[in-house]
Structure formats: structure tokens, C-alpha cells
Amino acid sequence: MFTNNFDPVAFYLFAFEIKWYSLSYIFGILFGWFYCKRFLINDKIISSLFDDLITYLIVGIILGGRLGYILFYNLKYYSQNIFEIFFVWEGGMSFHGGLIGIIFATYLFSKKHKINKYIFLDLISASAPIGLFFGRIANFINGELIGKATNGNWGIIYPQIDNIPRHPSQLYECFFEGILLFIILNIIFLRKKYKTGTVSFAFLFFYGIFRFISEIFREPDAHLGYLIGWLSMGMLLSLLMIFLSIILFYKSNEVQS
């Protein structure tokens, strides 16, 4: 039985703590950017614009992720502690909120440059699993988003929580949302007869499925619990993603047919 005793602080820079979670964002963005530039983008104009888009995406991730966490997961607390909304370094980011922030930022950028938004959203979708991979590893190191109790010998003990062996749900998500999702999306993207927008819809669909499956093994947020029966907030948001992806896919086909 493995005990998770990892230090969430990677190293110290003078008096500042550099945490693994912060590094996961940095490396996720850098490696995602490099992958797109090196392997996915063939057009020089798109390549140049993609560099400028990164700033929009960083702002979208931070603002969307923070506001999403507040609205989806902890509105009551932050409505009573307004100033703590700005304490991003204390944690509290939502993937679904970050996703909305990315979509909105990409829409504004694409509209400004008069380019089909799905060109950029496809690139982001194909490379996003890289960031998800690093993010879930950081969640595991931090001992957060813990799994449910298990009798399996692969259980992980989180001493900062309790002494109960638990599913390493962060590693499940690391595999499904990081490795497997990356393989699926890039197989689709690299097809010879690729239709713009397909990877964006596929990301919403497959991520929703993989996140829903992973949530089965994950403890719901303590302050929320299960919202409807055995469905957690993460499950409900993932179902919404799946439903939305199907609608967008069929609407796109209707427009192009």
C-alpha cells in the first residue's frame, strides 16, 4: 500500500514557494504550444497568430477557472468572503470554468482577426490533454481530489486526509483525460480528410465521458456532496459537455451540408 507523502512545494525561489500545481500550468501551456507549432500547424499566418493567442488563453484559463470554481462549486462561501475571490494562489480552479474561459477568449481573438474560431479551438483541443496530464499529476502530488475508499492493493493512503486506502482517482484521470484523450484526438486531427471543428466537438464528447467515468471513483466535493442521487457536480457538468458536443456536431454538419 502506497502512502502519499509528497511535498506540494517543488522548490523555493528565495522566499517564494514554487508549487507543483503552478508548474503544471506552466509546463502544460509550454508543451502544448510547442506541440502545436512543431507538429500541427503548417500555415505561417496561423502559426504567427497562435503565438499571440497564448496570452488570451492564459487570461481565459485563469479568469474562467477561478470564476467557474466560485459559481459551480463554492458560491455561498465567496459571496460572504468577496475579497478572497482574488486569492488565486490559495487554490480553487475549475476545469469546466477554464474551458469556458478558453472558448470565450478564442472567440474574441478569432473575431478580431476574422478567422474561423474552430481553427484555433481544434489546435487547443488536440494539445489540451498535455496540460490535463500535468494537472492531474499535480493533483496527485497535492493529495487533493481524492478517490473513494478501496480494498484493492493499488489503494493510496493520504495521511493528511485519513488512513483509509483510496482509489488514485487523479491517476485514473491522468490516463483517461491525458494519455488516452490525446491519442484519440490526434488520430482524428491528423486524418487526411479532416473537417475543421471535428476535434473541438470530439474533445467535449470524449472528455465528458472520461471525466464522468473518473468521477465514479472520486469523492464528491465535501461542501457539495451529491447533487442529484449519486451524481456529483463534476458528473453533471460532464453530461452537459457530452450533450453540447452532440448538438454542436449536428448543427455544424447541417450548416456545411
N, C-alpha and C positions, 0 to 999 in steps of 0.2 A: 504494500500500500504506500503510495507516494504522498508525502506531505509538502504542501506548497508554502515554502518559506522564502520566496523570492522577495527581494527589496524592490519596491516600485520606483526607487530613485536609481537611475542608471549611473550617474556620476555628478560631481559638484563642479560648477564653474565659478570659482571664487566663492561667494556666499550664496550663489543661486543653485537650487536643486534642478537638475535636468532629469525629468522622469521619462520612463519608457513610453508612456502614453503620448507624451508630446513628440517623442522621436518617431512614433508610429505614424503620426500625421505627416511629419516632415519627409520621412523615407517613402511613405505611400504616395505622396504628391510627386516627389522627385523621380522615383522609379516609374510611376505611371506616365509622367511627362516624357521620360527617356524612351520608354517602350513605344509610345505613340510616334514620337519623332523618328525613331530608328526603324520601326517595323511596319507601321500602319499608314503613315502619311506619305503620299507620293507627290502631292501638289505643293509647289513652293509658296503660293499665296496662302493656302490653308495652314501650312507649316509656320509661316510667319505670324499669322493671326492667332494660331494656337498658343504661341508664346505669350501674347497679350491677354488671352483668355484666362490664363492661370491666375492672374490677380483677381479677376472677377470670381473665379471658382473658390479661391481661398476665403474671400469675404462671404460668399454664399454658404460655404460649409460652416463657418464659424457662426454667422448670424442665424442661419436656418437651423443648425444643430442645436444651438442654445435655445432659441425660441420654441423649437419643436419639443425639446425636453420640458420646458416650462408649461406649454399648452397641453401636451399629451400626457405628461407624467406627474407634474407637481405644481399645478396652477394654484391650488389653495395656499401652499406654503409661500410661493413667491409673491402672491397677491398681498400677503401680510409682511413680506420682507423684500420690498421693492429694490432696495439698493444691492441686494445680493444677486440680482439678475446679472450684474456686471462682473461678478466674481467667477469668471470662467475657469481660472486656474484651480478652483476647488472641485472641478468636475461637474458633470451634468450635461451630457450632449446626447442628442437623439439622432440615430441614423436616418430615420424617416424624415425628420426635420431638415437634416443636412441635405438629403436628396431633393426636397422641395426647394431649398436654397440654391442648389446647383442648377436645377431646371430653370428657375426664375432668372438666375444670373446669366445662364447661357442664352436664354430667350432675349434678354436685354442686349447682350453683346451681339447676337446674330442679327437682331433688328437694326442695330446701329450700323453694322457693316453690310446689311442687305444680303445675307447668306442664309440658306436653308439651315434652320436650327438643328435639324437631325444629323447633319454632317458632323457637328461638334458633339452632340449628345451620343452619337454612335461611338465616337472615339473615347469619350469619357466612360461609357458603359463597358466597352471592351477592356479598358485598363483599370476600372474601379475595383475589381476583385483583388488587385495587388494591394491597394490600401486597406481593403477589408481584411486581408490575410494578416497584415502587420497589426491592425487594430485589435483583432481577436487575440493575437499573441500577447499584446499589451494587457488586454482584459484578464487573461490567464495569469500573467505575472502579478498583476494588481490584486488578484483574488476577488474580483468583482463579477457580477452577473453569474453567480454560481449556479451549479446544477442541482437537481434533486438528489435525494439520498439513493444509494445503490448498494446492492450486495455483491456486485461484480468486483473481481480483483483488480480492475482498472480504475476503481474509485480513487478520488483525490481528497485528501483531508486539508481543509483550510483552517488552520489553528486560530486565525483572527476571527473566525465565524463560530466554529464549534469543532468537535472531534468526530463528526459523522462523515463517513466516506460518501463522496458525491460524484455524480457524472461530471466529467470535464467538458461541460457544455460549450465552453469557449473554444475548445479544440475541435469539437464537432462542427461548430460554425466556421472555424478556420478552414476546415477541409471542404465543407459544402459551399460556403459563400466565397471562399478564397480560391482554392485549387480547382474544384470541380466546375464552379461557375466560370472561372477564367477559361478553362478548356472548351466548354460549350460555346461561350460567346465568341471566342476567337475562331473556332471552326466555322461558325456562321458568318463572321465578318470576312474571312479570307476565302469564301467561295467565289468562284469565277463570276457567276451571275448574281451578284449581291444587290439587293434593293435597299436603298437608303431608308433608315428608320427601323429596319428589322431588329438590329441588335438592341436598340433602345427599348423596344417592346419586349424583346426576349429577356432583357435584364430585369424589367419589372416582374415578368411572369416567373422566371426561374428563381430570382432572389426571394420573391414572395413565398414560393413553395419551400425552398431550402430553409428560410427563416422560420416558417411555420413548423416544419419538422423539428428543427433545433429547439424551438420554444417548448416542445413537449417534454424535453429533458431538463429544462431550465426553470428555476424558481421564479415565480412572478415577482414583480417589484413589491417589497414589503408593505409600502404605504398604499398600494393599489389592490393587490391580490388579484383574484379572477373577477373579471367584469361581467361576463355572461356565461354561466355554467362553468366549464373548465377552460374558457377562452381568456387569455391574458391580453393586455393592450398590444403587445408585440404581435400576437396572433391576428387580432382584429385589423391592425394596420397592414399586415402582410396579405390578408384576404382582400383588403381594399386594393392593394397593389396588383394582385392577380386579376381581379375584376376589371380594373382600369386598363391593364395591358391588353386584355381581350377586346375591350371596346375600342381602344386606340388602333389596334391592329386591323380590325374590320373597317373602321372609318377610313383608315389610310388606304386600304385596298379599294374601297368604294370611290375615293377621290381619284385614284390612279387608273381605275378601270374605265 
